[in-house]
């Protein structure tokens, strides 16, 4: 599966914001891996959803 640049930038931002707000210098490296894996899972779940364009919503 391809990973698009906008997805990389978005989820990198999500992971970094989470790390900055929840972790410290004492956090184990495994916790960082866990957060990155969670972001990967969120990308996969988002791709399962249909994208509805605003013009489609306005037409209904």
TAGI-V304298 format. One record per residue. N is the residue number from 1. RES is the residue in three letters. SS is DSSP state (h for helix, s for strand, l for the rest). PSI is psi as a letter, one per 40 degrees, with the letter a starting at -180 (NA if undefined). NEAR is the number of other C-alpha atoms within 8 Angstrom. Layout:
# TAGI-V304298
n={N:N}
res={RES:RES}
ss={SS:SS}
psi={PSI:PSI}
near={NEAR:NEAR}
This chain:
# TAGI-V304298
n={1:2:3:4:5:6:7:8:9:10:11:12:13:14:15:16:17:18:19:20:21:22:23:24:25:26:27:28:29:30:31:32:33:34:35:36:37:38:39:40:41:42:43:44:45:46:47:48:49:50:51:52:53:54:55:56:57:58:59:60}
res={UNK:UNK:UNK:UNK:UNK:UNK:UNK:UNK:UNK:UNK:UNK:UNK:UNK:UNK:UNK:UNK:UNK:UNK:UNK:UNK:UNK:UNK:UNK:UNK:UNK:UNK:UNK:UNK:UNK:UNK:UNK:UNK:UNK:UNK:UNK:UNK:UNK:UNK:UNK:UNK:UNK:UNK:UNK:UNK:UNK:UNK:UNK:UNK:UNK:UNK:UNK:UNK:UNK:UNK:UNK:UNK:UNK:UNK:UNK:UNK}
ss={l:l:l:l:h:h:h:h:h:h:h:h:h:h:h:h:h:h:h:h:h:h:l:l:l:l:l:l:h:h:h:h:h:h:h:h:h:h:h:h:h:h:h:h:h:h:h:l:l:l:l:l:l:h:h:h:h:h:h:l}
psi={h:i:h:i:d:d:d:d:d:d:d:d:d:d:d:d:d:d:d:d:e:e:i:a:e:e:h:i:d:d:d:d:d:d:d:d:d:d:d:d:d:d:d:d:d:d:d:e:i:i:h:h:i:d:d:d:d:d:d:NA}
near={2:3:6:6:6:6:9:9:8:8:10:8:8:9:11:8:8:9:9:8:6:6:9:6:4:5:7:6:6:6:8:9:8:8:9:9:8:8:11:8:8:8:10:8:8:7:7:6:6:5:4:6:6:6:6:8:8:6:5:4}
